[in-house]
């Protein structure tokens, strides 16, 4: 049942992306053209182009990202209050070759933030949360293992790292980490994830009874677009738009399900 729900969430995720709808509209437009349904073909092609171009503009991506990333502002590391643990969330579970060079999304920015907090003495241990994925050779490995190895390479003692190696999404990050905290008799954490993801992650962790303070990183919004650059379609803006849409839909879905 849990696997079916997980698969369903991934299919829903693909269904909300504008690029997928754009391709569907363009294909249906071609089919209508072949069937001599001129008006429907034109309408579908216009819709397809709009769904392709608009989310690829800087203005659109910025409008989606800014409200999410402004929820928790960036802070100087020294200003964070000490906590029981630093919890850093993984972000990549795609099948990749071993060894993994970057253990989570945005080029390891989350791990860098965790290391800075640890070196500043904000907590004595770091929890890495990320579940299994498949790599070449049909072998499974937990993302938490990759994150641990990178942290050790950055100078964090092996003994200072705790692993949560089973979560496959943000809800499981929160639920499984909350269980680990309960077993240790701890509740106060510094939660590290990307700024775009932080509102959803904080809502889920707080729902699990975790006393979390947000330590966001990987801010993407704030770019100053001129009239031309803001309207120029670029692939990176499409990725940013889709990431923001995923956060809005994900948080709404968790709210509907009573998980956040």
DOLUMTI-397203 format. One record per residue (C-alpha): z, y, x; residue in one letter. Coordinates in pm, whole numbers, padded with zeros to 5 digits, always signed. Each point is the difference from the previous one (the first is absolute). Layout:
<pts>
ZYXA
...
</pts>
This chain:
<pts>
+00000+00000+00000X
+00091+00238+00282X
-00325-00081+00181X
-00200+00068-00318X
+00172+00336-00042X
-00071+00084+00365X
-00368-00092-00036X
-00020+00199-00323X
+00141+00308+00170X
-00262-00025+00275X
-00282-00032-00254X
+00135+00300-00191X
+00011+00193+00325X
-00372-00060+00053X
-00072+00097-00361X
+00142+00352+00040X
-00202+00110+00301X
-00273+00257-00082X
-00246-00149+00249X
-00001-00331-00186X
-00062+00176-00330X
-00273+00206+00164X
-00183-00311+00117X
+00039-00159-00344X
-00145+00309-00171X
-00295+00015+00240X
-00079-00370-00045X
+00023+00028-00379X
-00216+00311+00018X
-00271-00195+00180X
+00026-00277-00258X
-00039+00252-00284X
-00300+00149+00176X
-00164-00343+00018X
+00076-00046-00370X
-00162+00338-00077X
+00326+00154-00115X
-00067+00332+00166X
+00287+00206-00146X
+00263-00264+00083X
-00149-00045+00348X
+00021+00373+00077X
+00356+00024-00132X
+00117-00297+00204X
-00168+00122+00317X
+00151+00347-00035X
+00343-00155-00058X
-00049-00230+00298X
-00094+00287+00230X
+00294+00209-00123X
+00243-00286+00065X
-00154-00043+00344X
-00008+00366+00106X
+00304+00169-00157X
+00271-00229+00149X
-00171+00039+00339X
+00064+00376+00011X
+00290+00155+00184X
+00102+00211-00298X
+00038-00306-00225X
+00185-00212+00257X
+00234+00287+00083X
+00077+00062-00367X
+00103-00365-00041X
+00198-00036+00323X
+00192+00327+00010X
+00235-00065-00299X
+00095-00342+00140X
+00057+00114+00356X
+00194+00313-00099X
+00270-00211-00170X
+00168-00071+00334X
-00056+00258+00271X
-00026-00079+00373X
+00322+00055+00193X
+00110+00023+00360X
+00150-00336+00095X
+00332+00156+00107X
+00057+00130-00356X
+00020-00345-00159X
+00346-00128-00089X
+00104-00330+00163X
-00047-00314-00209X
+00088-00369+00016X
-00359-00104+00070X
-00350+00135+00053X
-00247-00179-00231X
-00369+00024+00091X
-00261-00136-00240X
-00314-00182+00107X
-00334+00100-00141X
-00269-00249+00109X
-00043-00360-00109X
-00374-00042+00050X
-00122-00306+00193X
-00035+00117+00360X
-00034-00153+00340X
+00306-00072+00209X
+00163+00160+00184X
+00042+00301-00225X
-00016+00324+00199X
+00116+00223-00286X
+00267-00154-00218X
-00037+00227-00302X
-00228+00263-00146X
-00069+00351+00135X
+00003-00118+00362X
+00365-00096+00013X
+00137+00339-00110X
+00275-00164-00205X
+00128-00196+00298X
-00010+00312+00215X
+00216+00180-00255X
+00244-00292-00009X
+00028+00004+00380X
+00069+00374+00002X
+00276-00041-00258X
+00150-00291+00193X
-00003+00187+00332X
+00162+00298-00172X
+00290-00229-00095X
-00059+00019-00376X
+00061-00376-00044X
+00084-00293+00224X
-00259-00239-00142X
-00354+00010-00139X
-00122-00218-00288X
-00372-00079+00007X
-00134-00100-00340X
-00337-00170-00038X
-00116-00339-00116X
-00251-00268+00097X
-00372+00037+00054X
-00270-00236+00123X
-00160+00034+00343X
-00274-00196+00171X
+00070-00370+00023X
+00148-00018-00352X
+00343+00091+00140X
+00248+00217-00187X
+00211+00264+00169X
+00239+00258-00146X
-00082+00364+00052X
+00370+00052+00074X
-00053-00212+00313X
-00277+00234+00117X
+00217+00302-00069X
+00291-00152+00190X
-00218-00074+00302X
-00133+00356+00009X
+00352+00145-00031X
+00117-00216+00291X
-00298+00125+00199X
+00109+00356-00078X
+00343-00066+00145X
+00208-00103-00302X
+00229-00293+00086X
-00093-00328-00168X
+00358-00031-00125X
-00030+00335-00182X
-00284-00120-00224X
+00044-00182-00331X
-00297-00160-00176X
-00088-00018-00368X
-00313-00221+00030X
-00081-00097-00358X
-00102+00311-00197X
-00361+00045-00112X
+00025+00337-00177X
+00232+00298-00029X
+00208-00148-00280X
+00071-00307+00212X
+00071+00226+00301X
+00274+00161-00207X
+00135-00314-00168X
+00014-00217+00312X
+00141+00279+00216X
+00267+00072-00262X
+00102-00366+00015X
+00025+00017+00379X
+00215+00313-00025X
+00229-00161-00255X
+00051-00300+00227X
+00099+00237+00281X
+00223+00213-00221X
-00209+00312+00068X
-00184+00238-00230X
-00091+00325+00178X
-00342+00002+00166X
-00258+00233+00144X
-00326-00108-00166X
-00312+00041+00213X
-00347-00014-00150X
-00304+00226-00031X
+00048+00326-00191X
-00256-00101-00263X
+00184-00326-00066X
+00353+00141+00016X
+00051+00106-00368X
-00083-00350-00127X
+00204-00169+00274X
+00305+00219-00062X
-00012-00065-00375X
-00009-00376+00057X
+00276-00005+00262X
+00227+00218-00212X
-00062-00228-00299X
+00129-00286+00215X
+00321+00191+00063X
-00081+00095+00359X
+00134+00336+00117X
-00320+00112+00170X
-00084+00322+00178X
-00371+00067+00044X
-00139+00027+00353X
-00373+00052-00068X
-00277+00000+00257X
-00383-00008+00011X
-00055+00316-00203X
-00365+00031-00103X
-00006+00310-00222X
+00019+00364+00101X
-00353+00044+00134X
-00155+00344-00048X
-00343-00053-00153X
-00256+00274-00024X
-00249+00020-00289X
-00254-00212+00184X
+00225-00247+00182X
+00206-00060-00314X
-00306-00097-00200X
-00170-00206+00272X
+00032-00374-00079X
+00154-00206+00280X
+00105-00363+00010X
+00351+00086+00122X
+00060+00207-00315X
-00100-00298-00214X
+00261-00214+00178X
+00264+00269-00051X
-00089+00039-00368X
+00019-00373-00058X
+00334-00023+00182X
+00144+00275-00219X
-00137-00155-00320X
+00157-00331+00102X
+00339+00174+00031X
-00023+00171-00340X
-00107-00318-00178X
+00247-00216+00192X
+00296+00219-00084X
-00104+00020-00366X
-00038-00379-00017X
+00341-00059+00157X
+00151+00250-00243X
-00158-00179-00297X
+00137-00331+00129X
+00345+00151+00049X
-00004-00056+00374X
+00024+00366+00101X
</pts>
